[in-house]
Amino acid sequence: MNIGNLAIDPPVLLAPMAGVSNRVFRAISRSQGATLCTTEMVNANALAHKSAKSYWLMELDPNETPVGIQIAGSDPDIMAAAAWEAERHGADLVDINMGCPVKKVVQNGDGSALLNDEALAVRIVKAVVQAVKIPVTVKMRAGWDHNSITAPYLAEKFQEVGVKAIGLHARTRSDQYVGPANWEYINQVRERLTIPLIGNGDVKTPEDARRMLESTGADAVMIGRASFGDPWIFRRIAHFLATGGNLPAPDADERAKMALWHLNRMVEIKGEAVAIAEMRKQLAWYLKGTPDSGEFRRRAQTLTTKVQAESLVSEWKHHARDRELTWS
């Protein structure tokens, strides 16, 4: 699959996720086979006001490529300026957020709220495409609710103004993250496009990935929540798509090693206090899958120091070594 001049092979991508797809998690995902990774959402208005956090969200590792920077907003001129900044910061592509369902985002008219204003959505996309030389993509939901499935029409209009790929989360905004994704929405968008279409929603296993690609005509799969605590999923999917075989899941030692690398890199970049606060949920995701793992995950939420975190991971590793691991 090619997005503009970018070759994406194998077609296994990391979804942009606020609070998750930072530069550390992107590095981990890329090391495990995610071919294209995209940053957390960058608020275009905050960027226009020179928000330090917004610039930090755009920081990339040296030689991190291919990588997308995702921007969100509802003013065409401000979004165009944000896209220009993303290109200047080294992005290989700019992704426009039209999928975020969070209340504080949609109240500002951003994210999935744009699915309710088709004319504005197209103006934003056109402005962004014209502002940069790199490819532009759009990550969107199927519609605002089940009575307004606007993705097929909008995706076609975005293609007409120069978008190079569409990522579709096969739920509506009203669905939030509840209930099964409806992959039929991906089929409906596929029928309207000649550019690549990336499917997202309920891809939890390698078998799910192949089933999505075969049943919807999507060109690639984008993994979000299934990667929480399990970045190896990218490697397993890529291997399965190439060979039809399944790789073994990582054992307790490998999971603990990855959790500690993640922890230490976060501390190195963000400092101990901020890193530990952000790593509580990450460690809880890593330390799952054994009898009594709930207690380890509960304790992860109370961590305040790196030493405490390292001790908890070590304790979990010895607990898990002789037990069968799952991802439940």
ZALOVEX-276178 format. One record per residue (C-alpha): residue in one letter; x, y, z. Coordinates in steps of 0.05 Angstrom, whole numbers, plus 5000, padded with zeros to 4 digits. Each point is the difference from the previous one (the first is absolute). Layout:
+----+------+------+------+
| aa |   xx |   yy |   zz |
+----+------+------+------+
|  A |    X |    Y |    Z |
...
+----+------+------+------+
***
This chain:
+----+------+------+------+
| aa |   xx |   yy |   zz |
+----+------+------+------+
|  M | 5000 | 5000 | 5000 |
|  N | 5025 | 5070 | 4983 |
|  I | 4976 | 5064 | 5033 |
|  G | 5024 | 5051 | 4950 |
|  N | 5074 | 4986 | 4994 |
|  L | 5003 | 4959 | 5064 |
|  A | 5004 | 4924 | 4994 |
|  I | 4964 | 4967 | 5059 |
|  D | 5017 | 4926 | 5003 |
|  P | 4977 | 4959 | 5036 |
|  P | 4933 | 5036 | 5005 |
|  V | 4997 | 5002 | 5077 |
|  L | 4995 | 5069 | 5032 |
|  L | 4998 | 5029 | 5070 |
|  A | 4940 | 5045 | 5012 |
|  P | 5009 | 5070 | 5027 |
|  M | 4975 | 4999 | 5072 |
|  A | 5001 | 5056 | 5051 |
|  G | 5041 | 4982 | 5060 |
|  V | 5028 | 4938 | 4967 |
|  S | 5035 | 5009 | 4933 |
|  N | 5056 | 5044 | 5026 |
|  R | 5071 | 4994 | 4973 |
|  V | 5017 | 4943 | 5048 |
|  F | 4940 | 4957 | 4982 |
|  R | 5010 | 5014 | 4926 |
|  A | 5072 | 4976 | 5005 |
|  I | 4977 | 4936 | 5035 |
|  S | 4945 | 4989 | 4949 |
|  R | 5047 | 5012 | 4941 |
|  S | 5051 | 4951 | 5029 |
|  Q | 4945 | 4948 | 5001 |
|  G | 4977 | 5009 | 4929 |
|  A | 4954 | 5061 | 4996 |
|  T | 5019 | 5028 | 4932 |
|  L | 4968 | 5069 | 5009 |
|  C | 4990 | 5034 | 5068 |
|  T | 4963 | 5065 | 5013 |
|  T | 5007 | 5048 | 5058 |
|  E | 4949 | 5018 | 5052 |
|  M | 4949 | 5052 | 4978 |
|  V | 5030 | 5071 | 4996 |
|  N | 4949 | 5055 | 5012 |
|  A | 5009 | 5050 | 4943 |
|  N | 4973 | 5059 | 5041 |
|  A | 5048 | 4985 | 5057 |
|  L | 5057 | 4995 | 4950 |
|  A | 4981 | 5068 | 4972 |
|  H | 5007 | 5028 | 5070 |
|  K | 5070 | 4969 | 5005 |
|  S | 4980 | 4949 | 5052 |
|  A | 5062 | 4964 | 5025 |
|  K | 4961 | 4936 | 5009 |
|  S | 4978 | 5001 | 4927 |
|  Y | 5071 | 5008 | 4976 |
|  W | 5021 | 4944 | 5047 |
|  L | 4948 | 4954 | 4970 |
|  M | 5032 | 5011 | 4932 |
|  E | 5069 | 4980 | 5023 |
|  L | 5027 | 4942 | 4960 |
|  D | 5057 | 4952 | 5013 |
|  P | 5061 | 5007 | 4955 |
|  N | 4988 | 4961 | 4936 |
|  E | 4927 | 4985 | 5020 |
|  T | 4970 | 4985 | 4932 |
|  P | 4949 | 4992 | 4972 |
|  V | 4961 | 5039 | 5052 |
|  G | 4937 | 5041 | 4998 |
|  I | 4981 | 5059 | 5043 |
|  Q | 4925 | 5005 | 5014 |
|  I | 4968 | 5068 | 5007 |
|  A | 4930 | 5019 | 5024 |
|  G | 4960 | 5063 | 4992 |
|  S | 4942 | 5033 | 4964 |
|  D | 5029 | 5063 | 4969 |
|  P | 5028 | 4988 | 4930 |
|  D | 5054 | 5054 | 5005 |
|  I | 5024 | 4978 | 5069 |
|  M | 5000 | 4927 | 4977 |
|  A | 5041 | 5019 | 4939 |
|  A | 5051 | 5035 | 5045 |
|  A | 5002 | 4939 | 5046 |
|  A | 5013 | 4955 | 4940 |
|  W | 5057 | 5044 | 4978 |
|  E | 5030 | 4995 | 5070 |
|  A | 4993 | 4925 | 4999 |
|  E | 5037 | 4996 | 4933 |
|  R | 5054 | 5046 | 5028 |
|  H | 5009 | 4954 | 5060 |
|  G | 5016 | 4941 | 4955 |
|  A | 4933 | 4965 | 4990 |
|  D | 4996 | 4954 | 4940 |
|  L | 4925 | 5012 | 4997 |
|  V | 4947 | 5042 | 5034 |
|  D | 4938 | 4966 | 5027 |
|  I | 4936 | 5038 | 5013 |
|  N | 4959 | 4978 | 5060 |
|  M | 4926 | 4992 | 4984 |
|  G | 4988 | 4942 | 5047 |
|  C | 5012 | 5021 | 5072 |
|  P | 4933 | 4992 | 5037 |
|  V | 5022 | 5032 | 5066 |
|  K | 4951 | 5052 | 5025 |
|  K | 5049 | 5056 | 5011 |
|  V | 5026 | 4991 | 4929 |
|  V | 4933 | 4998 | 4964 |
|  Q | 4973 | 5059 | 5041 |
|  N | 5053 | 5042 | 4965 |
|  G | 4976 | 4975 | 4932 |
|  D | 5062 | 4957 | 4992 |
|  G | 5010 | 4925 | 4990 |
|  S | 4938 | 4961 | 4982 |
|  A | 4957 | 5063 | 5005 |
|  L | 5025 | 5017 | 4930 |
|  L | 4960 | 4941 | 4974 |
|  N | 4938 | 5044 | 5011 |
|  D | 5026 | 5057 | 4956 |
|  E | 5019 | 4971 | 4934 |
|  A | 5016 | 5066 | 4965 |
|  L | 5047 | 5021 | 5057 |
|  A | 5033 | 4932 | 5002 |
|  V | 5016 | 5004 | 4926 |
|  R | 5027 | 5072 | 5006 |
|  I | 5046 | 4979 | 5057 |
|  V | 5027 | 4941 | 4961 |
|  K | 5011 | 5042 | 4937 |
|  A | 5037 | 5053 | 5040 |
|  V | 5045 | 4949 | 5033 |
|  V | 5016 | 4966 | 4934 |
|  Q | 5019 | 5066 | 4968 |
|  A | 5044 | 5020 | 5059 |
|  V | 5049 | 4942 | 4997 |
|  K | 5041 | 4959 | 4951 |
|  I | 4994 | 4936 | 5040 |
|  P | 4940 | 4952 | 4995 |
|  V | 4937 | 5016 | 5039 |
|  T | 4955 | 4947 | 5030 |
|  V | 4935 | 5002 | 5040 |
|  K | 4982 | 4956 | 5059 |
|  M | 4925 | 5000 | 5008 |
|  R | 4940 | 4963 | 5027 |
|  A | 4942 | 4974 | 4960 |
|  G | 4956 | 5058 | 5021 |
|  W | 4972 | 5037 | 5059 |
|  D | 4948 | 4947 | 5015 |
|  H | 4964 | 4943 | 4964 |
|  N | 4952 | 5048 | 4967 |
|  S | 5056 | 5041 | 4968 |
|  I | 5052 | 4954 | 4968 |
|  T | 5039 | 5054 | 4963 |
|  A | 5068 | 4966 | 4991 |
|  P | 4988 | 4972 | 4929 |
|  Y | 4981 | 5068 | 4972 |
|  L | 5053 | 5038 | 5039 |
|  A | 5056 | 4951 | 4983 |
|  E | 4984 | 5009 | 4926 |
|  K | 5002 | 5076 | 5007 |
|  F | 5065 | 4997 | 5038 |
|  Q | 5030 | 4958 | 4944 |
|  E | 4978 | 5052 | 4949 |
|  V | 5038 | 5056 | 5036 |
|  G | 5064 | 4960 | 5006 |
|  V | 5000 | 4955 | 5061 |
|  K | 5046 | 4940 | 4990 |
|  A | 4967 | 4950 | 5048 |
|  I | 4941 | 4993 | 5046 |
|  G | 5000 | 4965 | 5068 |
|  L | 4931 | 4977 | 5022 |
|  H | 4981 | 4981 | 5070 |
|  A | 4939 | 4957 | 4988 |
|  R | 4958 | 5031 | 5055 |
|  T | 4960 | 5064 | 5004 |
|  R | 5013 | 5055 | 5050 |
|  S | 4938 | 4979 | 5040 |
|  D | 5030 | 4930 | 5006 |
|  Q | 5061 | 5027 | 5036 |
|  Y | 5040 | 4935 | 5011 |
|  V | 4940 | 4958 | 5021 |
|  G | 4974 | 4941 | 4961 |
|  P | 5029 | 4966 | 4940 |
|  A | 5029 | 5039 | 4942 |
|  N | 4958 | 4994 | 4937 |
|  W | 5048 | 4983 | 4944 |
|  E | 4945 | 5010 | 4948 |
|  Y | 5015 | 5075 | 5006 |
|  I | 5070 | 4985 | 4974 |
|  N | 4968 | 4964 | 4940 |
|  Q | 4957 | 5060 | 4986 |
|  V | 5059 | 5047 | 5000 |
|  R | 5043 | 4952 | 4958 |
|  E | 4948 | 5003 | 4944 |
|  R | 5010 | 5076 | 4994 |
|  L | 5076 | 5003 | 5000 |
|  T | 5060 | 4985 | 4957 |
|  I | 5051 | 5025 | 5052 |
|  P | 5021 | 4953 | 5057 |
|  L | 4951 | 4985 | 5055 |
|  I | 5023 | 4981 | 5069 |
|  G | 4952 | 4961 | 5044 |
|  N | 4997 | 5009 | 5075 |
|  G | 4956 | 4970 | 5054 |
|  D | 4999 | 4932 | 5036 |
|  V | 5064 | 4973 | 4969 |
|  K | 5024 | 4962 | 5061 |
|  T | 5035 | 4940 | 4969 |
|  P | 5038 | 4982 | 4937 |
|  E | 4939 | 4962 | 4976 |
|  D | 4958 | 5063 | 5010 |
|  A | 5049 | 5039 | 4957 |
|  R | 4996 | 4951 | 4942 |
|  R | 4924 | 4996 | 5006 |
|  M | 4994 | 5076 | 4997 |
|  L | 5045 | 5005 | 4938 |
|  E | 4964 | 4944 | 4964 |
|  S | 4929 | 5019 | 5018 |
|  T | 5003 | 5076 | 4991 |
|  G | 5051 | 5013 | 4945 |
|  A | 5040 | 5043 | 5048 |
|  D | 5073 | 5009 | 4980 |
|  A | 5028 | 5000 | 5071 |
|  V | 4980 | 4991 | 5072 |
|  M | 5010 | 5051 | 5055 |
|  I | 5009 | 4974 | 5071 |
|  G | 4980 | 5041 | 5060 |
|  R | 4977 | 4973 | 5067 |
|  A | 5022 | 4929 | 4984 |
|  S | 5072 | 5024 | 5005 |
|  F | 4992 | 5022 | 5073 |
|  G | 5051 | 4958 | 5037 |
|  D | 5009 | 4958 | 4938 |
|  P | 5043 | 5036 | 4948 |
|  W | 5019 | 4931 | 4974 |
|  I | 4933 | 4998 | 4965 |
|  F | 5030 | 5037 | 4941 |
|  R | 5053 | 4946 | 4991 |
|  R | 4949 | 4944 | 5007 |
|  I | 4953 | 5031 | 4949 |
|  A | 5055 | 5014 | 4949 |
|  H | 5026 | 4928 | 5007 |
|  F | 4930 | 4970 | 4994 |
|  L | 4984 | 5041 | 4938 |
|  A | 5065 | 4979 | 4967 |
|  T | 5001 | 4927 | 5020 |
|  G | 4933 | 4979 | 5028 |
|  G | 5036 | 4977 | 5063 |
|  N | 4997 | 5025 | 5071 |
|  L | 5059 | 5024 | 5040 |
|  P | 5003 | 4981 | 5074 |
|  A | 4978 | 5053 | 5049 |
|  P | 5055 | 5032 | 5041 |
|  D | 5016 | 4966 | 5066 |
|  A | 5002 | 5034 | 5068 |
|  D | 5073 | 5018 | 4994 |
|  E | 4990 | 5035 | 4932 |
|  R | 4939 | 5037 | 5024 |
|  A | 5035 | 5024 | 5063 |
|  K | 5061 | 5021 | 4959 |
|  M | 4957 | 5041 | 4953 |
|  A | 4963 | 5032 | 5058 |
|  L | 5065 | 5021 | 5033 |
|  W | 5028 | 5028 | 4935 |
|  H | 4936 | 5039 | 4991 |
|  L | 5005 | 5026 | 5071 |
|  N | 5073 | 5020 | 4996 |
|  R | 4993 | 5035 | 4933 |
|  M | 4940 | 5039 | 5026 |
|  V | 5039 | 5022 | 5061 |
|  E | 5058 | 5020 | 4956 |
|  I | 4956 | 5044 | 4956 |
|  K | 4949 | 5027 | 5048 |
|  G | 5031 | 4997 | 5069 |
|  E | 4980 | 4953 | 5056 |
|  A | 4938 | 5035 | 5026 |
|  V | 4965 | 5009 | 4933 |
|  A | 5023 | 4933 | 4973 |
|  I | 4975 | 4960 | 5060 |
|  A | 4932 | 5034 | 4997 |
|  E | 4994 | 4982 | 4926 |
|  M | 5029 | 4930 | 5008 |
|  R | 4949 | 4976 | 5052 |
|  K | 4950 | 4981 | 4947 |
|  Q | 5054 | 4973 | 4954 |
|  L | 5028 | 4954 | 5053 |
|  A | 4930 | 4977 | 5018 |
|  W | 4992 | 4979 | 4928 |
|  Y | 5066 | 4962 | 4999 |
|  L | 4987 | 4965 | 5066 |
|  K | 4939 | 4961 | 4980 |
|  G | 4982 | 4931 | 4978 |
|  T | 5014 | 4957 | 5061 |
|  P | 4958 | 4978 | 5060 |
|  D | 5000 | 5055 | 5051 |
|  S | 5029 | 5051 | 4951 |
|  G | 4944 | 5047 | 5021 |
|  E | 5037 | 5013 | 5064 |
|  F | 5064 | 5019 | 4963 |
|  R | 4960 | 5046 | 4954 |
|  R | 4967 | 5033 | 5060 |
|  R | 5067 | 5013 | 5032 |
|  A | 5026 | 5030 | 4935 |
|  Q | 4949 | 5056 | 5009 |
|  T | 5033 | 5021 | 5066 |
|  L | 5072 | 5005 | 4975 |
|  T | 5038 | 5064 | 5015 |
|  T | 5074 | 4983 | 4985 |
|  K | 5041 | 4963 | 4949 |
|  V | 5027 | 4953 | 5054 |
|  Q | 4930 | 4980 | 5020 |
|  A | 4982 | 4987 | 4927 |
|  E | 5062 | 4958 | 4988 |
|  S | 4985 | 4959 | 5063 |
|  L | 4929 | 4987 | 4979 |
|  V | 5020 | 4977 | 4931 |
|  S | 5053 | 4953 | 5029 |
|  E | 4949 | 4972 | 5049 |
|  W | 4949 | 4989 | 4944 |
|  K | 5053 | 4965 | 4957 |
|  H | 5016 | 4949 | 5053 |
|  H | 4925 | 4990 | 5013 |
|  A | 4986 | 4990 | 4926 |
|  R | 5059 | 4957 | 4979 |
|  D | 4968 | 4933 | 5015 |
|  R | 4930 | 5019 | 4981 |
|  E | 4965 | 5000 | 4933 |
|  L | 4995 | 5070 | 4973 |
|  T | 4941 | 5029 | 4962 |
|  W | 4982 | 5069 | 4977 |
|  S | 4935 | 5003 | 5039 |
+----+------+------+------+
***
